[in-house]
């Protein structure tokens, strides 16, 4: 179940732009909500506007994120399709973040890319603004020179077998233009279950997340 998508410096999105499934203050239509116990989300949302207004760019952005995480190869659009009406945009961060609930657990995944380098990547169990987030992994780097750093939650580091993997991934496997999450999707150790659920959850969101109504309106039923 999707909660929100955040995009920056990609296609027509210059600044941080959020599309979410959160309800407003009105309580007139309670039947229009999914109650998950921890948060309420809309059953249906809409994005509308004139042709060429940029509606499809939301779809394209999420598809790029899906492709990157599931295939492990950086889509060229993260370099070529930055915001075009800013001469400095090619040197600025591209950001994509998605928050959703998978099997009753809320997750947040965010990734920052600059000139083809993943400079930040994180996966969290989201506190949904009601409690502290729990960071499952965090990755940082620098565009200027390689300063790749990778840290995992203490549950991974306490497991004798799993604790060997982060160092191996950082020093021997992970390229600077690849997502960490791609390499975690097939880990067999149970301590990595949250990471695999996040990856499969993103695929499910893409497969179910939209239905095109006509040229001027998209409606979203993100369950």
Number of C-alpha atoms within 10 A of each C-alpha: 24 23 22 16 21 20 24 22 23 26 21 19 20 17 14 13 15 15 14 16 22 16 17 8 6 7 10 7 8 12 10 14 17 15 13 12 7 11 16 16 22 22 18 14 16 10 13 14 12 10 11 10 11 14 18 16 16 20 14 14 22 21 17 17 22 20 17 19 23 18 14 17 14 21 15 10 14 24 18 14 15 24 20 16 9 11 8 10 19 19 13 16 22 29 23 24 20 22 23 25 19 19 8 11 15 21 27 23 23 19 21 19 23 20 18 21 21 26 23 21 22 22 26 21 20 20 15 16 8 9 8 10 16 14 18 20 20 18 19 18 18 15 15 7 7 12 12 17 16 19 17 17 14 12 12 21 16 11 12 9 11 17 15 12 15 20 13 11 15 17 12 9 13 16 16 21 18 19 23 26 21 18 19 19 19 13 14 11 11 11 16 17 14 18 24 18 16 26 20 15 20 24 17 16 19 16 10 13 17 14 11 10 10 9 13 14 16 18 16 18 16 20 18
